Amino acid sequence: MGCDSTGTSSENPPPDEGGAVSLSLMRTANSDVPSDADSAFVRVWQPSGSFNLVEFVNIPDPGQQTEVSLDVPANQGYRAGILAVTAVSEFDASSKQILAHGSSGTFTVQSDDTSQVDLEARVADLTLEAPESIPPNRTDTIRAVYGINPTGLDPFIYPPWQNSNPTFDYGSGSELDGVGVQRTDTTASRQFEINAPNVSSEDTTYVKVLVTATARQGATWTTANRGLGGTTFPSENGPSFAIPVVPGSGDDDGTVIITFSRDGDGWEKTRRVVE
């Protein structure tokens, strides 16, 4: 899904006169944006100023597009962004789960003109880097990588919970110890220590990861009657990340990288790479 419009200029505009930012939300049939993304927060702001405008809009069906126009003062240094979302649950429609994000570079809005904005949405998936297997009663390290890091938001990766039940509820079992969140321009990640159970034969231990995103001071990504909720990967009370526990496995084992992306009603699209 991209956002495009027409009519940019690099000349300095007269301040405070009216202009507009018009975005075309285009959704192709093979879009990376998850199929259950049904709405979006569209934001226009000035990183070095006080202007911040957010509108909540519907996302078009695949093959369709929606026009969004936001009136802003003519000025320089604007950015535009989008959070594609869906309801956290059918019982909490006002709390939204982030499914994808995209932001533009800076642009200028001219008086009585409409600025062109180009951005591409990245899927808010989660990658778990874990050992191919862990020996019983051994402590090892896993790393969770969240696939977006929106400007003005602080994604936070909560310590995962570990359980012997593959479909346990998040928050039950043992909470893992973690270190601070590391961020790049496009991702947020965090490492955790995991303890393998003391078993005498091959077994499996399971983990779930919760990610939330809160606005930084002075930044607003939501409207007054809607907010952002957390996302549990790969599900809140269904399937979990699985890590084999294998007696006799050791330092020669590689790393399994598991990526979950939203597909339909669950985080089902999985990629595994053994390094």
C-alpha positions in Angstrom: 0.0 0.0 0.0 1.4 3.4 -1.0 0.4 7.0 -0.5 0.7 9.4 -3.4 -0.6 12.8 -4.5 0.3 15.7 -6.8 1.8 19.2 -6.8 5.0 19.8 -4.8 7.3 22.8 -4.8 10.6 23.5 -3.1 10.1 27.3 -2.9 9.6 28.9 0.5 5.9 29.3 1.1 4.3 32.3 2.8 3.8 31.1 6.5 0.3 30.4 7.9 -1.6 30.6 4.6 -3.6 27.5 3.8 -2.4 24.4 1.8 -3.2 20.7 1.8 -1.8 17.3 1.9 -3.7 14.8 -0.2 -2.9 11.1 0.1 -4.2 8.3 -2.1 -4.2 5.1 -0.1 -3.8 2.5 -2.8 -4.1 -1.2 -1.9 -2.9 -3.7 -4.5 -4.1 -7.3 -4.6 -0.7 -8.5 -3.6 -0.1 -5.8 -0.9 2.1 -6.7 2.0 -0.4 -4.9 4.3 -2.2 -7.7 6.2 -5.7 -8.5 4.9 -7.5 -7.7 8.2 -6.2 -4.1 8.3 -9.4 -2.2 8.0 -8.5 1.3 9.1 -5.6 3.7 9.5 -4.3 6.7 11.5 -3.0 9.2 9.0 -0.6 11.8 10.5 0.9 15.0 9.2 3.4 16.8 11.5 6.5 19.0 11.8 9.4 17.4 13.6 10.9 20.8 14.4 7.6 22.5 15.1 4.4 22.2 17.0 2.0 21.2 14.2 0.5 17.7 14.5 -2.7 16.6 12.7 -4.2 13.0 12.8 -7.2 11.6 11.0 -8.7 8.2 11.3 -9.8 6.7 8.0 -11.0 3.4 6.5 -8.5 1.4 4.4 -9.7 0.3 0.9 -10.2 -3.2 -0.1 -7.5 -4.8 -2.3 -7.6 -3.2 -5.8 -9.2 -0.1 -4.5 -8.0 3.3 -3.2 -9.2 6.0 -0.8 -8.4 9.7 -1.0 -7.5 11.5 2.2 -7.0 15.3 2.3 -5.7 17.2 5.3 -5.7 21.0 5.4 -2.5 22.4 6.9 -0.8 25.8 7.1 1.6 26.6 4.2 5.1 25.9 5.6 8.2 23.8 5.4 9.5 20.7 7.2 6.3 18.5 7.2 6.3 14.7 7.3 3.4 12.3 6.7 2.8 8.9 8.1 0.3 6.1 8.4 -0.5 3.3 10.9 -2.6 0.6 9.4 -4.6 -1.0 12.2 -7.4 -3.3 13.2 -9.4 -3.6 16.5 -7.5 -5.5 19.3 -10.7 -7.6 19.8 -14.3 -7.6 18.9 -15.0 -6.4 22.5 -12.6 -3.4 22.3 -13.2 -1.6 19.0 -11.6 1.6 20.2 -8.2 0.0 21.0 -6.2 -0.6 17.8 -3.5 -3.1 17.0 -0.8 -1.9 14.6 -0.4 -4.1 11.5 1.8 -1.9 9.3 3.5 1.5 9.3 5.0 4.0 6.7 6.4 7.5 7.0 7.6 10.0 4.4 10.6 12.3 4.3 10.2 16.0 4.8 8.2 18.1 2.3 6.9 21.6 1.8 3.2 22.7 1.6 2.6 25.8 -0.7 -0.4 28.1 -0.2 -3.4 27.0 -2.2 -1.5 23.9 -3.4 -1.6 20.2 -2.6 1.7 18.5 -1.6 2.9 15.2 -3.0 3.7 12.5 -0.5 5.3 9.1 -1.2 5.6 6.4 1.4 5.6 2.6 1.7 4.2 0.6 4.5 6.2 -1.9 6.4 4.5 -4.9 8.1 4.6 -4.8 11.9 5.8 -8.4 12.2 8.0 -10.0 14.9 11.1 -12.1 14.3 12.3 -14.4 17.1 16.0 -15.4 16.8 16.5 -18.5 19.0 18.9 -21.4 19.2 18.1 -24.4 17.0 17.8 -26.3 20.2 18.8 -25.9 23.9 20.2 -28.7 26.1 18.2 -29.4 29.2 18.8 -27.2 32.3 20.8 -24.8 30.2 20.5 -21.0 30.0 20.6 -19.5 26.5 19.7 -16.2 24.7 16.8 -15.4 22.4 16.3 -12.1 20.6 12.9 -10.5 19.5 12.9 -8.0 16.6 9.9 -5.9 16.0 9.6 -4.9 12.3 8.7 -1.2 12.7 9.9 1.8 14.7 7.5 4.7 13.9 8.7 8.3 14.4 7.1 9.6 17.6 6.3 6.2 19.0 8.3 4.0 21.4 7.7 0.3 20.7 8.4 -1.7 23.8 9.0 -5.5 23.8 7.9 -6.9 27.1 9.7 -9.9 28.6 8.3 -13.1 27.0 6.5 -15.7 29.0 7.7 -19.3 28.9 5.5 -22.4 29.3 5.4 -26.1 28.6 1.9 -25.8 27.1 2.0 -24.8 23.3 -1.3 -22.9 23.6 -0.8 -21.2 27.0 -2.3 -17.8 27.8 0.2 -14.9 27.7 1.1 -14.0 31.3 1.1 -17.6 32.6 4.3 -19.6 33.3 7.7 -18.0 33.8 8.7 -14.5 32.8 12.1 -14.2 31.1 14.8 -11.7 32.1 15.7 -9.1 29.4 17.9 -6.2 28.7 17.1 -2.7 27.3 15.4 -2.2 23.9 17.7 -1.5 21.0 16.3 0.7 18.1 17.2 1.4 14.5 15.4 3.7 12.1 13.1 0.8 11.1 13.1 -1.8 14.0 13.2 -2.3 17.7 14.8 -5.4 19.3 15.5 -6.9 22.8 17.4 -9.9 24.1 16.2 -12.3 26.8 17.6 -15.2 28.7 15.7 -18.5 28.5 16.2 -21.5 30.8 15.5 -24.9 29.3 13.6 -27.4 31.5 15.4 -30.2 33.1 14.2 -33.2 31.1 15.8 -36.6 30.2 14.4 -36.9 26.7 13.6 -34.5 23.8 11.0 -31.9 24.7 9.8 -28.4 23.6 9.5 -25.2 25.5 7.2 -22.4 24.3 7.3 -18.6 24.5 5.0 -15.6 23.7 6.0 -12.0 23.2 4.0 -8.8 23.9 4.7 -5.6 22.0 3.2 -2.2 22.8 3.8 1.3 21.3 3.3 4.5 23.3 3.6 8.1 22.0 6.6 10.2 22.9 6.1 13.6 24.5 4.7 16.0 22.0 3.9 13.3 19.4 0.3 12.2 18.7 -0.6 9.3 16.4 -4.2 8.6 17.5 -7.5 10.5 17.7 -9.3 11.4 20.9 -11.6 8.4 21.1 -9.1 5.8 19.9 -5.8 4.4 21.2 -3.2 1.8 20.5 -3.3 -1.6 22.2 -0.6 -4.3 22.4 0.0 -7.3 20.1 0.9 -10.7 21.4 3.1 -12.8 19.1 2.4 -15.3 17.7 -1.0 -15.2 19.5 -2.4 -14.3 22.9 -3.9 -17.7 23.8 -3.2 -19.9 20.8 0.0 -21.1 19.1 3.4 -20.1 20.6 7.0 -19.9 19.5 8.5 -23.3 19.9 12.1 -24.0 21.0 13.3 -27.6 21.0 15.0 -29.0 24.2 17.4 -31.7 23.1 19.7 -33.6 25.4 23.3 -33.7 24.1 22.8 -30.6 21.8 25.6 -28.0 22.2 27.6 -25.2 20.9 27.6 -26.5 17.3 23.9 -25.9 16.9 22.8 -22.9 14.8 20.1 -20.3 15.1 16.5 -20.5 14.0 15.0 -17.2 12.8 11.2 -17.3 12.9 9.1 -14.4 11.5 5.4 -14.1 12.1 3.4 -11.8 9.9 -0.3 -11.1 10.1 -2.3 -13.2 7.7 -6.1 -13.4 8.1 -7.2 -14.1 11.6 -3.7 -14.9 13.1 0.0 -14.5 12.8 0.4 -17.4 10.5 2.9 -16.7 7.8 6.2 -18.2 9.0 9.7 -18.1 7.7 12.4 -20.3 9.2 16.1 -19.9 8.4 18.8 -22.0 10.1 22.1 -20.3 10.4 
